[in-house]
Amino acid sequence: MTTTASTPSAAAQARPRALAPQQQRQLLQSALGPEGGFGPALAQRQLAAPRRSALRVLQLNLGRLCNMQCSHCHVDAGPDQGASQMAESVVKQCLEAIGRLRPQVVDLTGGAPELHGAFRRLVLEARQLGCHVIDRSNLTVLLLPALADLPAFLAEQQVEIVASLPAPEASGTDDQRGEGTWAASLEALRRLNQLGYGQNDPGRVLTLMSNPAGTALQQLTACDTAAWRRRLAQQGVAFDRLIGLNNMPIARFLQHLDDQDQVAPYLEQLQQAFNPGALCGLMCRDTLSVAPDGSLYDCDFNQMLELGLGAPADGAPDQALPTIATVTREQLERRTIAWGNHCFGCTAGQGSSCSGATASP
């Protein structure tokens, strides 16, 4: 069956629901045992656990509704997740928080964030406040007839598009995201190029985010970027940056690993590839992740595991957990970060984050 931009493939529709967050945490914890966890890995190397620094990025997860259902998705997004969308009351709290917290970057994610009714309002108000705005797009959503004018809106507002594209060829992309995704993604990319994206315009940045197949680690080099440019140029497509993300052992990918009895081997692979140099650039240090219900997390991955914010800088417990309606910059600085064994995914090899590699070259 050929996949359209709005219809997941039969294989995608058959993918099992992810384990509940508590089950995922337990599975990740038991896979390495008490001595093999992320905390002990830091202690064994006499590394101080990083703390939060000044807030730079406010990442808003607008809900898990998506026109696709990809095998590697760490948020378990799909067409059946409409009930997960951020409520209007929380949208208003996010808008107030942008003005109060004044982040440099407002990062809109999902699901497919473009499907939320308040998406354009969030973009407009964030841009009016001088924030750089990122749209994390699956590309195919931009082909939906109801969103036909959205690419031009994004270009007008100078929104950076971080587009998911697993591989620079059809097989690697369609295997993860459904048959027909490669062709649809290319069509969306060509439309973006026509609007000035991917042309070295700092106001219309097009970033491609790749993730490896299966349990391979992401190890992008300058040669890889050059190869991607050549292969996509043959398809009439240009882009500005290429970044990579390790497949995180969360949600659907964790379920897949569990079905194959590969949770422990994959975590051990990540553990053995632990790179202390990746700690400094971890996104949890300067990013605040906001869930659709307004609760706060150190990163989007912790949000999916329902692993809340770490403790305040002084070690005393919060009198009341901060939410997007109440949080201040002062409450965030120097807080501890909530760790788990999934954090090996962000510190393996080159390091991995929503902004790409975290280790210095």
Secondary structure, DSSP 8 states (H G I E B T S, - for coil): ----TTS--HHHHT------HHHHHHHHHHHH-TTSSHHHHHHHTT----B--S--EEEEE--SB-S---TT-SS--BTT-GGGS--HHHHHHHHHHHHHH--SEEEEESS-GGGSTTHHHHHHHHHHTT-EEEEEE-SGGGGSGGGTTHHHHHHHTT-EEEEE-S-SSHHHHHHHH-TTHHHHHHHHHHHHHHTTTTSS-TTS-EEEEE--STT------HHHHHHHHHHHHTTT---SEEEE----SSHHHHHHHHHTT-HHHHHHHHHHTB-GGGSTT-GGGTEEEE-TTS-EESSHHHHHTT------TTS---SS---TTT--HHHHTT-B----GGGHHHHBTT---TTS--S--
